[in-house]
Amino acid sequence: MASVDLNITGGAGPFTIRIAADTDPQGTNRYLSGTTPAQFTAIPDGLSHTYNVSVSNGTCNAATSSFNQLCPCAAIPSLFATADCSNAAAPKINVQVNFSQSRQVRVQIFDGATEISNELLNPGTTKAYAVSSGKTYTVRASDSSYASCKAADQTVPVTCTTSCTLSVTAVNPTC
């Protein structure tokens, strides 16, 4: 929860107060009615947002103001990614995500700049992704609602070698 002091002058209450971020759909009101200072639901994504305030009382023209607010991410997903060469002919990256929020985690896998996988996983999920050996991949996990709230990217080199050892022994040659 975030708050802002509102100094309302002129006119008489009751007042209708609306607080909305500049990115909110029309009609959104983040203000929690009756709170002093004015409490509102901020966007917890670690980015600065402009919030617009409008106050009206049904008699006077509406008054408006705006302010910038940066609220930290409410939570960051955790990510654990490893190469799996248990079957060298079919290498994988095993990805495990955890998250303290009830939202899903977006998992993205990149081969260089090319995204090769992008999907939502539930917190606590472990999933294997088929990849190619001899490459290095980047794995990213982010909050499905707030993409800027993400774990540090993990670099996963996948170097699986097929073990093939032949041996031969010649015994008892005859003519």
Backbone as CSV, one residue per row, in Angstrom:
resi,resn,N_x,N_y,N_z,CA_x,CA_y,CA_z,C_x,C_y,C_z
1,MET,0.834,-1.160,0.000,0.000,0.000,0.000,0.888,1.235,0.000
2,ALA,0.518,2.216,-0.794,1.256,3.472,-0.854,0.333,4.589,-0.364
3,SER,0.906,5.738,-0.076,0.069,6.852,0.364,0.616,8.158,-0.180
4,VAL,-0.268,9.141,-0.221,0.103,10.484,-0.665,-0.761,11.467,0.125
5,ASP,-0.170,12.580,0.531,-0.934,13.630,1.202,-1.654,14.448,0.136
6,LEU,-2.939,14.610,0.312,-3.732,15.443,-0.602,-4.205,16.668,0.171
7,ASN,-3.847,17.840,-0.301,-4.302,19.098,0.294,-5.410,19.639,-0.597
8,ILE,-6.645,19.488,-0.160,-7.805,19.914,-0.940,-8.286,21.247,-0.373
9,THR,-8.342,22.255,-1.233,-8.812,23.569,-0.793,-9.970,23.996,-1.680
10,GLY,-10.852,24.799,-1.118,-12.008,25.306,-1.860,-13.118,24.283,-1.897
11,GLY,-14.325,24.760,-1.980,-15.460,23.850,-2.057,-15.672,23.129,-0.746
12,ALA,-16.701,22.343,-0.709,-17.041,21.588,0.499,-17.269,20.136,0.125
13,GLY,-16.960,19.265,1.083,-17.152,17.831,0.859,-18.617,17.472,0.892
14,PRO,-18.980,16.264,0.593,-18.037,15.164,0.385,-17.360,15.253,-0.984
15,PHE,-16.121,14.768,-1.004,-15.324,14.802,-2.225,-15.251,13.410,-2.838
16,THR,-15.178,13.377,-4.145,-14.898,12.136,-4.863,-13.436,12.209,-5.291
17,ILE,-12.650,11.234,-4.854,-11.217,11.230,-5.139,-10.911,10.050,-6.048
18,ARG,-10.119,10.311,-7.071,-9.702,9.256,-7.992,-8.197,9.358,-8.167
19,ILE,-7.514,8.216,-7.983,-6.073,8.136,-8.232,-5.858,7.007,-9.229
20,ALA,-5.200,7.320,-10.327,-4.952,6.305,-11.354,-3.579,6.529,-11.968
21,ALA,-2.928,5.438,-12.323,-1.640,5.531,-13.009,-1.885,5.914,-14.459
22,ASP,-0.883,6.553,-15.060,-1.044,6.974,-16.453,-1.218,5.788,-17.402
23,THR,-0.860,4.585,-16.952,-0.997,3.399,-17.808,-2.290,2.630,-17.533
24,ASP,-3.083,3.078,-16.556,-4.316,2.368,-16.209,-5.389,2.569,-17.278
25,PRO,-6.255,1.558,-17.444,-7.408,1.738,-18.339,-8.334,2.826,-17.782
26,GLN,-9.089,3.455,-18.671,-10.046,4.490,-18.278,-10.973,3.959,-17.180
27,GLY,-11.227,4.768,-16.168,-12.153,4.377,-15.106,-11.507,3.684,-13.920
28,THR,-10.226,3.375,-14.000,-9.532,2.720,-12.886,-9.389,3.698,-11.727
29,ASN,-9.635,3.221,-10.519,-9.411,4.043,-9.329,-8.625,3.225,-8.323
30,ARG,-7.402,3.644,-8.037,-6.527,2.955,-7.095,-6.690,3.477,-5.662
31,TYR,-7.470,4.525,-5.485,-7.670,5.133,-4.170,-8.505,4.217,-3.277
32,LEU,-8.083,4.114,-2.019,-8.836,3.344,-1.031,-9.664,4.332,-0.223
33,SER,-10.937,4.333,-0.450,-11.862,5.337,0.079,-11.726,5.559,1.580
34,GLY,-11.739,6.848,1.949,-11.787,7.223,3.352,-10.467,7.223,4.088
35,THR,-9.358,7.079,3.418,-8.068,6.998,4.103,-7.369,8.355,4.135
36,THR,-6.683,8.642,5.254,-5.893,9.861,5.392,-4.568,9.488,6.042
37,PRO,-3.386,9.765,5.452,-3.272,10.300,4.100,-3.903,9.341,3.093
38,ALA,-4.093,9.831,1.892,-4.786,9.035,0.870,-3.967,7.795,0.530
39,GLN,-4.498,6.641,0.838,-3.822,5.390,0.483,-4.326,4.919,-0.870
40,PHE,-3.403,4.307,-1.618,-3.776,3.802,-2.936,-2.936,2.571,-3.251
41,THR,-3.421,1.804,-4.177,-2.723,0.602,-4.612,-1.707,1.014,-5.678
42,ALA,-0.444,1.005,-5.322,0.612,1.381,-6.257,0.995,0.178,-7.113
43,ILE,1.707,0.443,-8.180,2.183,-0.622,-9.068,3.549,-1.076,-8.551
44,PRO,3.639,-2.307,-8.001,4.895,-2.762,-7.382,5.833,-3.437,-8.383
45,ASP,6.352,-2.648,-9.337,7.193,-3.250,-10.374,8.594,-2.664,-10.448
46,GLY,8.960,-1.829,-9.488,10.305,-1.266,-9.486,10.519,-0.174,-10.518
47,LEU,9.464,0.282,-11.163,9.566,1.335,-12.169,8.809,2.571,-11.695
48,SER,9.204,3.739,-12.183,8.518,4.970,-11.835,7.244,5.101,-12.673
49,HIS,6.158,5.489,-12.015,4.885,5.701,-12.699,4.341,7.070,-12.330
50,THR,3.648,7.685,-13.264,2.948,8.931,-12.997,1.520,8.586,-12.603
51,TYR,1.113,9.095,-11.454,-0.252,8.899,-10.966,-0.993,10.225,-11.079
52,ASN,-2.207,10.155,-11.576,-3.040,11.339,-11.736,-4.119,11.320,-10.663
53,VAL,-4.318,12.466,-10.023,-5.314,12.611,-8.964,-6.382,13.573,-9.460
54,SER,-7.634,13.202,-9.280,-8.719,14.149,-9.555,-9.639,14.171,-8.345
55,VAL,-10.101,15.380,-8.012,-10.985,15.580,-6.871,-12.187,16.381,-7.366
56,SER,-13.361,15.908,-7.022,-14.577,16.644,-7.379,-15.566,16.545,-6.225
57,ASN,-16.548,17.446,-6.240,-17.592,17.401,-5.214,-18.985,17.530,-5.811
58,GLY,-19.095,17.474,-7.114,-20.391,17.564,-7.778,-20.841,18.988,-8.015
59,THR,-20.171,19.964,-7.408,-20.550,21.366,-7.569,-19.471,22.141,-8.316
60,CYS,-18.232,22.004,-7.848,-17.111,22.734,-8.447,-16.500,21.913,-9.586
61,ASN,-15.773,22.632,-10.459,-15.027,21.923,-11.494,-13.998,21.014,-10.823
62,ALA,-13.737,19.866,-11.418,-12.779,18.913,-10.853,-11.384,19.519,-10.825
63,ALA,-10.669,19.248,-9.755,-9.274,19.676,-9.625,-8.393,18.468,-9.917
64,THR,-7.265,18.699,-10.565,-6.367,17.589,-10.893,-4.941,17.919,-10.476
65,SER,-4.187,16.873,-10.234,-2.777,16.984,-9.903,-2.135,15.666,-10.299
66,SER,-0.819,15.628,-10.315,-0.138,14.368,-10.614,1.159,14.296,-9.815
67,PHE,1.655,13.093,-9.647,2.913,12.875,-8.933,3.550,11.605,-9.475
68,ASN,4.863,11.486,-9.283,5.587,10.284,-9.693,5.882,9.437,-8.463
69,GLN,5.796,8.136,-8.637,6.042,7.207,-7.526,6.751,5.972,-8.070
70,LEU,7.776,5.533,-7.365,8.470,4.300,-7.697,8.335,3.371,-6.492
71,CYS,7.689,2.240,-6.683,7.558,1.257,-5.613,8.363,0.023,-6.000
72,PRO,9.080,-0.559,-5.055,9.891,-1.738,-5.375,9.015,-2.931,-5.740
73,CYS,9.625,-3.905,-6.365,8.911,-5.144,-6.687,8.429,-5.787,-5.389
74,ALA,7.212,-6.278,-5.422,6.659,-6.953,-4.240,7.429,-8.248,-3.976
75,ALA,7.871,-8.909,-5.032,8.629,-10.158,-4.897,9.367,-10.424,-6.201
76,ILE,10.432,-11.205,-6.094,11.224,-11.616,-7.261,11.193,-13.143,-7.305
77,PRO,10.852,-13.735,-8.457,10.890,-15.200,-8.535,12.317,-15.710,-8.386
78,SER,12.456,-16.928,-7.894,13.786,-17.544,-7.859,13.882,-18.532,-9.018
79,LEU,15.097,-18.694,-9.517,15.336,-19.503,-10.709,16.540,-20.394,-10.470
80,PHE,16.411,-21.656,-10.847,17.520,-22.599,-10.795,17.505,-23.354,-12.113
81,ALA,18.552,-23.209,-12.924,18.608,-23.845,-14.245,19.939,-24.574,-14.403
82,THR,19.875,-25.834,-14.869,21.083,-26.638,-15.070,20.984,-27.442,-16.364
83,ALA,22.137,-27.715,-16.930,22.186,-28.592,-18.098,22.009,-30.031,-17.630
84,ASP,21.310,-30.827,-18.415,21.073,-32.239,-18.107,21.552,-33.067,-19.300
85,CYS,22.656,-33.775,-19.099,23.236,-34.616,-20.147,23.055,-36.093,-19.825
86,SER,22.056,-36.415,-19.020,21.846,-37.821,-18.663,21.571,-38.672,-19.892
87,ASN,21.027,-38.070,-20.935,20.905,-38.709,-22.239,21.591,-37.762,-23.213
88,ALA,22.856,-38.012,-23.492,23.667,-37.097,-24.302,23.083,-36.872,-25.689
89,ALA,22.314,-37.835,-26.182,21.703,-37.688,-27.502,20.491,-36.751,-27.454
90,ALA,19.977,-36.486,-26.276,18.808,-35.608,-26.120,19.036,-34.675,-24.929
91,PRO,19.943,-33.689,-25.056,20.243,-32.802,-23.933,19.051,-31.925,-23.564
92,LYS,19.038,-31.524,-22.283,17.949,-30.701,-21.777,18.517,-29.643,-20.836
93,ILE,17.689,-28.658,-20.595,17.935,-27.725,-19.499,16.791,-27.939,-18.518
94,ASN,17.134,-28.238,-17.273,16.129,-28.379,-16.224,15.971,-27.030,-15.538
95,VAL,14.733,-26.561,-15.465,14.438,-25.254,-14.886,13.478,-25.438,-13.724
96,GLN,13.837,-24.844,-12.584,12.943,-24.848,-11.427,12.689,-23.394,-11.040
97,VAL,11.401,-23.057,-10.828,11.037,-21.706,-10.411,10.255,-21.755,-9.102
98,ASN,10.515,-20.780,-8.262,9.762,-20.609,-7.024,9.383,-19.138,-6.930
99,PHE,8.257,-18.884,-6.255,7.770,-17.513,-6.167,6.857,-17.403,-4.962
100,SER,7.041,-16.364,-4.174,6.234,-16.192,-2.963,4.836,-15.661,-3.260
101,GLN,4.602,-15.219,-4.468,3.287,-14.709,-4.851,2.454,-15.846,-5.446
102,SER,1.161,-15.631,-5.563,0.296,-16.676,-6.119,0.221,-16.603,-7.636
103,ARG,0.975,-15.676,-8.238,0.966,-15.541,-9.694,1.941,-16.537,-10.338
104,GLN,1.734,-16.742,-11.625,2.646,-17.604,-12.375,3.952,-16.870,-12.667
105,VAL,4.941,-17.664,-13.068,6.262,-17.148,-13.422,6.454,-17.342,-14.925
106,ARG,6.879,-16.286,-15.611,7.174,-16.399,-17.038,8.610,-16.886,-17.179
107,VAL,8.805,-17.996,-17.881,10.142,-18.545,-18.131,10.447,-18.372,-19.612
108,GLN,11.589,-17.752,-19.880,12.041,-17.563,-21.256,13.423,-18.182,-21.390
109,ILE,13.652,-18.846,-22.521,14.966,-19.414,-22.817,15.425,-18.832,-24.144
110,PHE,16.679,-18.359,-24.143,17.253,-17.720,-25.320,18.478,-18.487,-25.795
111,ASP,18.583,-18.625,-27.102,19.784,-19.124,-27.768,20.384,-17.888,-28.430
112,GLY,21.335,-17.259,-27.761,21.828,-15.957,-28.223,20.711,-14.947,-28.048
113,ALA,20.376,-14.224,-29.118,19.300,-13.235,-29.061,17.946,-13.826,-29.438
114,THR,17.933,-15.106,-29.833,16.701,-15.743,-30.293,15.982,-16.430,-29.136
115,GLU,14.750,-16.020,-28.910,13.942,-16.668,-27.877,13.429,-18.000,-28.421
116,ILE,13.735,-19.089,-27.702,13.311,-20.410,-28.174,12.183,-20.991,-27.335
117,SER,11.914,-20.382,-26.181,10.801,-20.835,-25.353,10.315,-19.674,-24.508
118,ASN,8.995,-19.603,-24.331,8.381,-18.550,-23.535,7.069,-19.109,-23.019
119,GLU,7.019,-19.415,-21.728,5.785,-19.967,-21.178,5.626,-19.625,-19.711
120,LEU,4.409,-19.799,-19.212,4.089,-19.538,-17.820,4.129,-20.840,-17.032
121,LEU,4.792,-20.792,-15.865,4.850,-21.947,-14.971,4.313,-21.544,-13.603
122,ASN,3.703,-22.492,-12.934,3.258,-22.255,-11.563,4.460,-22.276,-10.631
123,PRO,4.415,-21.494,-9.554,5.518,-21.542,-8.582,5.726,-22.967,-8.073
124,GLY,6.993,-23.341,-7.876,7.325,-24.677,-7.394,7.467,-25.710,-8.497
125,THR,7.355,-25.291,-9.743,7.421,-26.202,-10.880,8.862,-26.428,-11.328
126,THR,9.155,-27.668,-11.723,10.412,-27.996,-12.390,10.049,-28.549,-13.759
127,LYS,10.701,-28.052,-14.787,10.399,-28.498,-16.153,11.695,-28.652,-16.935
128,ALA,11.719,-29.669,-17.817,12.873,-29.906,-18.685,12.565,-29.373,-20.085
129,TYR,13.541,-28.687,-20.665,13.412,-28.123,-22.003,14.466,-28.759,-22.903
130,ALA,14.043,-29.273,-24.049,14.976,-29.876,-25.008,15.804,-28.776,-25.663
131,VAL,17.111,-29.003,-25.714,18.040,-28.045,-26.315,19.084,-28.822,-27.118
132,SER,20.014,-28.098,-27.704,21.104,-28.722,-28.460,22.394,-28.622,-27.671
133,SER,23.216,-29.626,-27.805,24.524,-29.611,-27.157,25.456,-28.677,-27.913
134,GLY,26.450,-28.164,-27.213,27.444,-27.304,-27.843,27.017,-25.844,-27.899
135,LYS,25.965,-25.486,-27.181,25.490,-24.100,-27.179,25.369,-23.607,-25.740
136,THR,25.323,-22.303,-25.597,25.092,-21.690,-24.296,23.767,-20.954,-24.362
137,TYR,22.922,-21.201,-23.394,21.576,-20.631,-23.352,21.454,-19.659,-22.182
138,THR,20.533,-18.725,-22.319,20.198,-17.804,-21.235,18.777,-18.128,-20.798
139,VAL,18.595,-18.293,-19.484,17.278,-18.598,-18.928,16.856,-17.416,-18.058
140,ARG,15.608,-16.967,-18.242,15.074,-15.814,-17.512,13.755,-16.207,-16.859
141,ALA,13.540,-15.758,-15.626,12.276,-15.975,-14.920,11.781,-14.630,-14.405
142,SER,10.528,-14.280,-14.726,9.982,-12.996,-14.294,8.548,-13.170,-13.797
143,ASP,8.130,-12.222,-12.998,6.754,-12.167,-12.507,5.840,-12.021,-13.729
144,SER,4.816,-12.863,-13.829,3.943,-12.815,-15.008,3.151,-11.515,-15.093
145,SER,2.970,-10.822,-13.983,2.232,-9.555,-14.005,3.151,-8.351,-14.179
146,TYR,4.377,-8.453,-13.674,5.321,-7.329,-13.715,6.656,-7.823,-14.266
147,ALA,6.825,-7.716,-15.577,8.004,-8.272,-16.251,9.314,-7.697,-15.732
148,SER,9.294,-6.480,-15.184,10.533,-5.884,-14.675,10.972,-6.526,-13.360
149,CYS,10.100,-7.315,-12.740,10.444,-8.018,-11.500,10.917,-9.415,-11.883
150,LYS,12.228,-9.545,-12.039,12.768,-10.801,-12.553,14.014,-11.218,-11.794
151,ALA,14.239,-12.513,-11.805,15.465,-13.075,-11.240,16.623,-12.723,-12.176
152,ALA,17.829,-12.800,-11.669,18.998,-12.589,-12.521,19.019,-13.682,-13.591
153,ASP,19.296,-13.282,-14.838,19.404,-14.273,-15.912,20.470,-15.294,-15.554
154,GLN,20.220,-16.543,-15.934,21.222,-17.589,-15.723,21.731,-18.059,-17.076
155,THR,23.034,-18.152,-17.176,23.681,-18.657,-18.383,23.964,-20.139,-18.171
156,VAL,23.499,-20.957,-19.132,23.631,-22.408,-18.993,24.347,-22.967,-20.220
157,PRO,25.636,-23.303,-20.083,26.326,-23.974,-21.190,25.899,-25.443,-21.226
158,VAL,25.609,-25.927,-22.422,25.204,-27.330,-22.581,26.252,-28.006,-23.459
159,THR,27.052,-28.855,-22.836,28.107,-29.569,-23.546,27.990,-31.044,-23.192
160,CYS,27.189,-31.745,-23.958,26.979,-33.171,-23.719,27.787,-33.959,-24.741
161,THR,28.532,-34.918,-24.265,29.307,-35.761,-25.176,28.813,-37.191,-25.068
162,THR,28.736,-37.815,-26.205,28.327,-39.210,-26.237,29.560,-40.053,-25.967
163,SER,29.481,-40.851,-24.946,30.604,-41.703,-24.603,30.513,-42.975,-25.440
164,CYS,31.511,-43.177,-26.248,31.524,-44.356,-27.106,32.942,-44.916,-27.093
165,THR,33.140,-45.941,-26.322,34.455,-46.547,-26.225,34.372,-47.967,-26.769
166,LEU,35.114,-48.191,-27.826,35.184,-49.531,-28.412,36.504,-50.167,-27.999
167,SER,36.461,-51.472,-27.814,37.713,-52.178,-27.590,37.605,-53.526,-28.305
168,VAL,38.737,-53.999,-28.716,38.767,-55.301,-29.393,40.031,-56.017,-28.944
169,THR,39.894,-57.290,-28.753,41.036,-58.111,-28.390,41.017,-59.313,-29.320
170,ALA,42.117,-59.524,-30.013,42.247,-60.693,-30.892,42.975,-61.789,-30.114
171,VAL,42.396,-62.988,-30.074,43.011,-64.096,-29.354,42.985,-65.363,-30.222
172,ASN,43.903,-66.201,-29.967,44.015,-67.507,-30.631,43.930,-67.464,-32.137
173,PRO,44.784,-66.717,-32.769,44.780,-66.776,-34.241,45.269,-68.131,-34.714
174,THR,44.705,-68.646,-35.796,45.142,-69.925,-36.377,45.196,-69.806,-37.881
175,CYS,45.919,-70.802,-38.518,46.002,-70.891,-39.970,45.331,-72.155,-40.432
